[in-house]
């Protein structure tokens, strides 16, 4: 079998990298828009409602507090807002009294960080306090604006706190959508493998193997989607009711990973058998095709935001048939049957069965 050469791997990596970057940008479009809107609202409140001449710290505090990650968002908003407010307040008060310069800056940073520590602030609070005090004491040394900049920082933090509770529903749907994508891929690989077992097309088997080797990213994307969904629930009191569903979805990452890995092993064995023109029992090809149909039902249920219990009967039928097929002469063909049974077990977990129940549901393999 011809292994992909350096140029082939480089091209594949480049396509995957570009797609991953675009997907990452797409997944962050809500957070980017949210930060931009929060910055504009903070400026509007400080400039147009409070009549502050240059409310620099209002949008800065809003954007720094929100960030582009949902993880521990409310906590981060509070920490950054406090850090910014402390730093701006210390910088404002001291600059007004002692002016600016090297020793004044040193004193401002010491007092800002010390105050943050006394407030029992974490690393984020202390760092923001130091940074913002430096900005006030050096870049914006305007004694006539005493406490105005501190008010701007409070405005930005308040806007960020309100904005942080508004999260879209898309991250809550994405884990199930990505799980459905993975199951669809498993189905497509199984169906193609069944066809290769039937016609023995070695070139198609090698192409199928190359395709299967590009599926690792699907599980990484599912894990990232599950993590983001849980972070959304943690960051918004309005989404707490979704915690149970997302936790159950996160628990399905492992069986889906196993099912995809088993499918890749199966595809590799089928490609090897086709390349060496070794026979595969026709019943194994039929099992693969039936399992592909059952996997499509699992994906349909996931896309409909349901536990895939409707696919259980079809999966159990395939599992039962796997215990009654003939034994293969080739060891690699035996591996194909083992992997088919493994995929059935892991997909049964998607229907609500636990790992032990799904394993025990299959009859012993043929002797």
HELIX and SHEET records of a PDB file:
HELIX    1   1 UNK A    6  UNK A   27  1                                  22    
HELIX    2   2 UNK A   29  UNK A   43  1                                  15    
HELIX    3   3 UNK A   44  UNK A   49  3                                   6    
HELIX    4   4 UNK A   56  UNK A   66  1                                  11    
HELIX    5   5 UNK A   73  UNK A   98  1                                  26    
HELIX    6   6 UNK A  102  UNK A  118  1                                  17    
HELIX    7   7 UNK A  123  UNK A  134  1                                  12    
HELIX    8   8 UNK A  135  UNK A  139  3                                   5    
HELIX    9   9 UNK A  143  UNK A  145  5                                   3    
HELIX   10  10 UNK A  148  UNK A  164  1                                  17    
HELIX   11  11 UNK A  170  UNK A  199  1                                  30    
HELIX   12  12 UNK A  202  UNK A  212  1                                  11    
HELIX   13  13 UNK A  216  UNK A  235  1                                  20    
HELIX   14  14 UNK A  237  UNK A  242  5                                   6    
HELIX   15  15 UNK A  243  UNK A  250  1                                   8    
HELIX   16  16 UNK A  252  UNK A  275  1                                  24    
HELIX   17  17 UNK A  282  UNK A  303  1                                  22    
HELIX   18  18 UNK A  309  UNK A  311  5                                   3    
HELIX   19  19 UNK A  312  UNK A  322  1                                  11    
HELIX   20  20 UNK A  331  UNK A  349  1                                  19    
HELIX   21  21 UNK A  355  UNK A  360  1                                   6    
END                                                                             
